Amino acid sequence: MTNDLAIESAAALGPPAQRGKWREAIARRQLIAFFVLAFVFSWYPWIIAIWRGRTSGPNPLGPLIAALIVTGLVEGRAGLRTLLGRMVRARIGVRWYAIVFLLPVALCAIAMAIMAAFGTGAVLPTAVAWRELPDRFVFVFLFIGLGEEPGWRGFALPRLQQKHTPLFASLILAPIWALWHLPLLGNEFPLPVIPAFLISLLGGTLIQTWLFNRTKGSVFAQMLFHATVNTVGAGLIFPLFKGSTFVVFWYVYAALWMIAGAFTVFLSGEAEVRSPSR
């Protein structure tokens, strides 16, 4: 299947000489090509919805599609095998699985404890909410985690780290990832919490870069982490808060993510550079 993708993509570019020029141009600007395609394939439902006077979110599969196309055009079957290999790299050790699953839970729990300490606690999730968690997790993992992480972390991050330190690569990737969420701002993320969301996204990017490098480039771990964050936060905890309390909780939550992200930078140190690049 991956070989067919590379062949079909190449055929669409015309004669061999022309294909060679296209591949060389894309190879020199792989990241630009990826980001453009990721936005095109992700934002088209939103643009169509705006044209029709409606609202819509981005297509989460856009980054995955963009990564497969650019990798297939530039590196062919070998590159696709490397990317897909990252996506199924599950042997990362028990310690890293514990971080993947427990860190998002811990940050939510600490945020709730802080809110409770200041007299703005929330009721516990209902039994129905707990029962829905497994189905929600599977959906997020197979749709959002699978759609986003092979692109942002599987394709873009290793190439950024070929030229930059993990910290600087994260600082480049975070605003692009934030911009990708534009269709959700003002809808899924109300205006008062947008700054908090952006802060949490930066902290999350720092953590995910650290996690990526510590798990030898495992995108599978990133997919699990993304699914856990969305399932526990948006699916279980956020609905417990309403009105101004919801806004305050978001800022407490975001601050914790930023603190955790800064801590991973401290753990890594600037001596850790460009690892792993492939």
N, C-alpha and C positions, 0 to 999 in steps of 0.2 A: 504493500500500500504506500509506504513512504517513497519507494522508488518511482511508483506511478505518479505521485505528486510532483516529484522533481522533473520527470519527463514532461508531464502536461504543462507545468509552469514554464519550462524552457521552450516548448513548442509554441506557446502563446506569444513569445517574444520575437518570432520570425526566424530568418535564415541563421545559420551557425555564426557568421561573422557579426551579425547584429546582436545575436544572443551573447556573444563574447563581450561586446562593448557594454551591454546592459549589465551583465554580471560583474564586470570590472567596476562600473559606476556604483552599483549597489554594494559591492564588497568594500569600496572605499568609504561608504556612508551607511554602513549596516544599521547603526543605531537610529539615524534619522529615518531611514526607510521603515524600520520596525515601528517607531513611534507614530509616524504618519499613518501607516496601515492599521495599527492598533486603534487609533482614534477613529479612523474611517469605519472600520468594521464594528466598532463599539457604539459610536454615536449615531449611526444611521437611523435606528428606531426613534431616537430623541428628535432628530431633525425632521423626520417624517411626521412625528406627533405634533411638533410645533407648527408645521405647515398646515396641519388639520385642526389646529386650535386646541390640542390636547397636551397632556404631559406623559412622559415616559422616562424610564431609566436607561442606562447604557446596556448594551449586550455584553455580558461578562465574558463571552467566548472570544471577543475581539482580540485581546492580547495573545491568546493561544494560536489563533488563526494566523496572525501577523508573524509570530515567531516561526511557525512551520513554513510559511511561504518564504520568508527571507532566508532562513536556514537552508531550505531546499534549493533555492536559487544559487546561493553563494557556496555552500559546502556540500550539497548533494546528500547522498544516502549516509555518508559517514557522519556528517553534522547532525542529521536527523536522528541517527542512532545515539549520538551523544546526548542530545536534548531529551529524547524519550527515556534514555537510561537514567537521567537525573530524576525524571518523573516517577520512576519505580524504585529509586534507591532507598530501600526501607531499612537496611542494616545500619542504623545510626547509634545504637546503644540505648540501654534503658534510661540512662540519665537524661539524654536528650528528648526521649519520648515524655519523660516526666515534665521537662520544661515546656514542651510543646502543649501539653494538655493542662498542666497545673498553673503555669504563669498567668494565662488569661483569667482563670478562675480566681487566683489569688488577688489579682489587681481589682477585680470586681468586688471581692469580699472585703478588701481593705477600704475601697471607696465607700461601700455600704456602712462599714464600721465607723468611718470618719463622719458620715452623715448622721448616723445614730448618736455619736458622741456629742454632736451639736443640736440634738433634739429634732432631727428631721429624718428619722428612720422610716423604713418602708415595711409593709406587710410581707410575709414570706410568699414565694411563688405558689400558685395553686397546684393541686395534684394533676390537673389537666395540662398545665404548662410543663410539668416534669415529664409527663408521658409523651408529650410532643417533641421532646428534645432529640431522641434518636433519629426520628424521621427528618427533623429540621437539619440535624448535623449532616446526614447523608446527602440531602438536597444541596446544602451549601458546599459540601466537599466536591460533589460531582459537577456542579454548575458554576459556582463562583470560584472556589479554590482551583479547580481544574482549568477554568477559563482564564483566570488572571495570573496565577503564580508561574506557570511555564514561560509566560512572556516577561513579566517584571523581574522575577528572580532567576528563571531558567535561561533567558536570553539576554536581557539588558544588563543585569548586574555583573555577570562574568566579564562582559566586554568593557564595562565601565571600570572594573577593577584591573583591567590590563594596563590602564593608563593612570589610574588614581588610587589613592588609599581607600580602604573601606569607608572611612568617615566621609571623605569628599564624594565618593561614589554614591553614598546614601543621600547626601545633600543635593546631588544632581537629580537622583531618581525621585525623591520625595515630592518636590513640587510638580513634577510631571504626572506622578500617580495621583496627586491631589487634583490637578486640573482634569484628569480623566473622570473624576467623580462629579464634575460640574452639573450634569443632568440631575443629580440627586440633591444638590444644594438648594435649599428653599422648599424641598418636598419631603424626602425622607429625613433630611437634616434641616430642621427649622432654622430660620435666620439667626436667632439668638445663640444657637449652639455651633454654628459654622466655625468660628475661631477655635473652639474647643476641639471640634472634629479634626481640624487641620493640625493642631498641636499633637493630638493623639496619633495622627497618621505619621508625623515626623518621628515621634518616639517609636512607633511600631516599625517604621522603616529601619531605624538604627538597630532595633532588636532582631529583625529578620535578616539583616545583613550579617550580623554577628552569628546568628543561628545557621545561616547558609554556610558560612566559612567553617564553623565548628563541626558541621555534619558532612563535610567533604562535598559540598554543593548539592545536597539532597533537596530537590524540589518537592518530593513527596512530603518531607517534613514541613515545608512551607505551606503546602495545601492543607495539611492537618491543622497547622497553627491558625491559618486564616479561617478555616471552618470552625474551630473552637472559639475564636474571638467573636465571630458573628453570631454563633449559636448561643453562647453564654450571655454576651452583652445584649445584642438587639433582640434575641429570642426569649431571654429569661429575665434579665435584670432591668433593662430600661423601661419596660412596660409597668414596672412597679412604682415609678415616679411620675408625677403629673405637675403641670404648670411650672411655677418658678422653681419648685424643688427639682424638677427634671433638668432644668437649665443648670442649677447649682451642681447637681450630681455629675453632669457632663464635664464641667470644669475640674471637679475633683478627680474624676476618672482620667481626664486628659493629662492633668499634672502628674499623676502616678505613672502613666505611660511614658511621659517625657523623662521623668526621674529614672525609670527603669532603662530607657534607651540610653541616657547619659551614662548610666552605670556600665552598660555593655561596652560603650566607647572606652571607659576607664579600664575595663577588663582587657580589652583588645590592645589598646595602646597604639600610637601612630607607627610603631615598628612593624605592625602587621600590615603588609601591603600586598595587594594584587593576589589574593589567595581565596579560593582556587580560581584560576582564570579559565580553565577548560573543564 
